[in-house]
């Protein structure tokens, strides 16, 4: 990022990344059945941006800009993805960026719900029954056109608390 060494250029890059994410990015909360957990479900937040492999420079630039995350191939849609899954990195690097450089589409609403879920997870609310239910409700209000492995009613009906 040596080409972005002035405040003006850094600001342009930050706006460019937000615009790119507005079109090609996703804020996602997924759930996995985990019988060993008290509630029986794991909450997994992630932020991802995709691009065709031959145009990976924007993903490399985004990874360098945020200073976290990883690149991986997605064989399902034959793209390369930049992804951040670490809750600490989402809270300390990704979320502050999108508060400072907001998205311009309705994806901003998904981002705000994503940010709230991450904050609740940082407070360990996902380990409590009421907090987990709130997280499920918020997550299922996000990404209306996306695919989900588990319907929300199935997750909520299969909650458990170990004694």
C-alpha positions in Angstrom: 0.0 0.0 0.0 3.0 2.3 -0.5 1.0 4.1 -3.1 -1.6 5.2 -0.5 0.7 7.2 1.8 -1.2 10.5 2.1 -4.4 11.1 4.1 -6.2 11.9 0.8 -5.1 8.7 -0.9 -5.9 6.6 2.2 -9.4 8.1 2.3 -9.9 7.4 -1.4 -8.8 3.8 -0.9 -11.1 3.4 2.1 -14.1 4.7 0.1 -13.1 2.4 -2.9 -13.1 -0.6 -0.6 -16.5 0.3 0.9 -17.9 0.7 -2.7 -16.4 -2.6 -3.8 -17.8 -4.4 -0.7 -21.2 -2.8 -1.4 -21.3 -4.7 -4.7 -19.3 -7.9 -4.0 -19.1 -8.3 -0.2 -21.2 -10.1 2.4 -21.7 -9.9 6.1 -22.8 -13.3 7.3 -23.8 -15.0 10.4 -24.0 -18.8 10.2 -25.0 -21.4 12.7 -23.6 -24.9 13.2 -25.0 -27.7 15.4 -22.5 -28.4 18.2 -23.8 -30.9 20.8 -20.9 -30.2 23.1 -21.9 -26.5 23.5 -24.4 -25.6 26.3 -27.0 -24.2 23.9 -26.2 -26.8 21.2 -25.3 -24.3 18.5 -22.2 -22.4 17.4 -22.5 -18.8 16.0 -20.0 -17.9 13.3 -19.8 -14.4 12.0 -17.8 -13.7 8.8 -17.1 -10.9 6.4 -16.2 -11.9 2.8 -15.5 -10.3 -0.6 -15.3 -12.3 -3.8 -13.6 -11.8 -7.1 -12.6 -13.9 -10.1 -9.2 -15.3 -9.6 -7.7 -13.4 -12.5 -8.7 -10.1 -10.8 -7.4 -10.9 -7.4 -5.5 -7.6 -7.0 -8.4 -5.9 -5.3 -8.6 -8.8 -2.8 -4.9 -8.5 -2.1 -5.3 -4.8 -1.6 -8.3 -5.2 0.7 -6.4 -7.8 2.8 -3.4 -5.5 3.1 -5.7 -2.5 3.9 -7.4 -4.3 6.8 -4.2 -6.2 7.9 -6.1 -9.4 8.8 -8.1 -12.2 7.3 -7.1 -14.7 4.5 -7.7 -15.5 0.9 -9.3 -18.8 -0.1 -10.6 -20.4 -3.3 -14.4 -21.0 -3.4 -14.8 -24.0 -5.7 -18.6 -23.6 -5.6 -18.6 -20.4 -7.6 -15.0 -20.6 -8.9 -14.0 -17.3 -7.3 -11.3 -16.2 -4.8 -12.6 -14.8 -1.5 -11.1 -12.5 1.0 -12.5 -13.5 4.4 -12.3 -12.5 8.0 -13.8 -14.8 10.7 -12.0 -13.7 13.8 -14.5 -12.0 16.1 -11.7 -9.8 17.5 -10.6 -8.7 14.0 -14.2 -8.1 12.9 -14.7 -5.9 15.9 -11.4 -4.1 15.9 -10.8 -3.6 12.1 -13.8 -4.5 9.9 -16.7 -2.9 11.8 -15.0 0.4 12.5 -14.1 0.8 8.8 -17.8 0.4 7.7 -19.0 2.8 10.4 -16.4 5.4 9.1 -17.1 4.6 5.4 -20.7 3.4 5.3 -22.2 1.4 2.5 -24.6 3.2 0.1 -27.0 0.3 -0.6 -29.4 -1.6 1.6 -26.5 -3.8 2.5 -25.8 -1.1 5.1 -28.8 -2.5 7.1 -27.2 -6.0 7.0 -23.9 -4.5 8.2 -25.6 -2.8 11.1 -27.2 -6.0 12.2 -23.9 -7.9 11.7 -22.1 -5.3 13.9 -24.8 -5.6 16.6 -24.4 -9.4 16.6 -20.6 -9.2 16.9 -21.0 -6.8 19.8 -23.4 -9.2 21.5 -21.0 -12.0 21.0 -18.1 -10.0 22.4 -20.3 -9.7 25.6 -20.8 -13.5 25.4 -24.5 -13.1 24.9 -24.5 -15.9 22.4 -23.9 -18.3 25.3 -27.1 -17.3 27.0 -30.5 -18.5 25.9 -32.1 -15.1 25.5 -29.0 -13.6 23.9 -28.7 -16.5 21.4 -32.4 -16.2 20.4 -31.9 -12.4 19.7 -28.9 -13.2 17.6 -30.8 -15.8 15.6 -33.6 -13.3 15.0 -31.2 -10.5 13.9 -29.2 -12.9 11.7 -32.3 -14.1 9.8 -33.3 -10.5 9.1 -30.0 -10.2 7.1 -29.2 -11.3 3.5 -32.8 -11.9 2.4 -31.7 -13.3 -0.9 -29.1 -15.6 0.6 -29.3 -19.4 1.2 -29.5 -20.9 4.7 -28.7 -24.4 5.7 -31.0 -24.4 8.8 -34.3 -22.5 9.0 -34.5 -20.3 12.1 -37.4 -22.1 13.6 -35.4 -25.4 13.5 -32.5 -23.7 15.3 -34.8 -22.2 18.0 -36.7 -25.5 18.4 -33.5 -27.4 18.9 -31.9 -25.2 21.6 -30.8 -27.0 24.7 -29.2 -26.1 28.0 -26.9 -28.6 29.7 -27.3 -28.9 33.4 
